């Protein structure tokens, strides 16, 4: 499966602690077309590289992906 164009749900919904990015905030490394500007670079966090698109996570739309990832963020948030 490939990433949906103009989605970036995985770069918006979850927090990314190594980048000090809170959940629900677009990653500072997204460009105007919602593509990662550090994709393939060593500074890209391991958690980003480990996250792969899947039917379950991505759903049928960007909105479904954002919701699924936001729910996962709440379920896995410590404390």
C-alpha positions as CSV (number, residue, x, y, z in Angstrom):
1,X,0.0,0.0,0.0
2,X,1.2,3.5,-0.8
3,X,0.5,6.8,1.0
4,X,-2.6,8.7,-0.1
5,X,-1.6,12.0,-1.8
6,X,-2.3,15.1,0.3
7,X,-3.0,13.1,3.4
8,X,-0.2,13.3,6.0
9,X,-2.6,12.0,8.7
10,X,0.4,10.1,10.2
11,X,2.3,13.4,10.4
12,X,-0.5,15.3,12.1
13,X,-2.6,13.0,14.4
14,X,0.1,11.4,16.6
15,X,2.6,13.0,18.8
16,X,6.2,12.6,17.9
17,X,8.2,13.1,21.1
18,X,11.6,13.2,19.4
19,X,10.5,16.3,17.4
20,X,8.6,17.8,20.4
21,X,5.4,17.6,18.2
22,X,2.1,17.4,20.0
23,X,-0.8,15.3,18.8
24,X,-3.0,17.0,16.3
25,X,-0.4,19.5,15.1
26,X,1.2,19.2,11.6
27,X,4.8,18.2,11.7
28,X,7.1,21.1,10.9
29,X,8.8,18.9,8.2
30,X,5.7,18.8,6.0
31,X,5.8,20.8,2.8
32,X,2.9,22.5,1.0
33,X,1.8,19.3,-0.6
34,X,1.8,17.5,2.8
35,X,5.0,15.4,2.0
36,X,7.8,14.8,4.4
37,X,10.8,16.9,3.6
38,X,13.2,14.6,5.6
39,X,11.9,11.3,4.2
40,X,14.9,9.1,3.6
41,X,17.2,11.3,5.6
42,X,19.0,10.2,8.8
43,X,17.3,12.9,10.9
44,X,13.9,11.4,10.2
45,X,12.7,9.8,13.5
46,X,12.7,6.0,13.7
47,X,9.0,6.1,14.7
48,X,8.2,7.8,11.4
49,X,10.1,5.3,9.4
50,X,8.5,2.4,11.2
51,X,5.0,3.6,10.5
52,X,3.8,2.0,7.3
53,X,0.5,2.7,5.5
54,X,-2.2,0.0,6.0
55,X,-5.8,-0.4,5.1
56,X,-6.7,-0.4,8.8
57,X,-4.8,2.8,9.6
58,X,-5.5,4.7,6.4
59,X,-9.1,3.7,6.0
60,X,-11.0,5.0,3.0
61,X,-10.2,8.7,3.4
62,X,-7.9,11.2,5.0
63,X,-10.5,11.9,7.7
64,X,-10.8,8.2,8.6
65,X,-7.0,8.0,8.9
66,X,-6.9,11.1,11.1
67,X,-9.6,9.7,13.4
68,X,-8.0,6.3,13.6
69,X,-4.6,7.7,14.5
70,X,-6.1,10.2,17.0
71,X,-8.0,7.4,18.7
72,X,-4.8,5.3,18.9
73,X,-2.9,8.3,20.3
74,X,-5.5,8.6,23.1
75,X,-5.4,4.8,23.8
76,X,-1.6,4.7,24.0
77,X,-0.9,8.0,25.9
78,X,0.8,7.3,29.1
79,X,-1.0,8.2,32.3
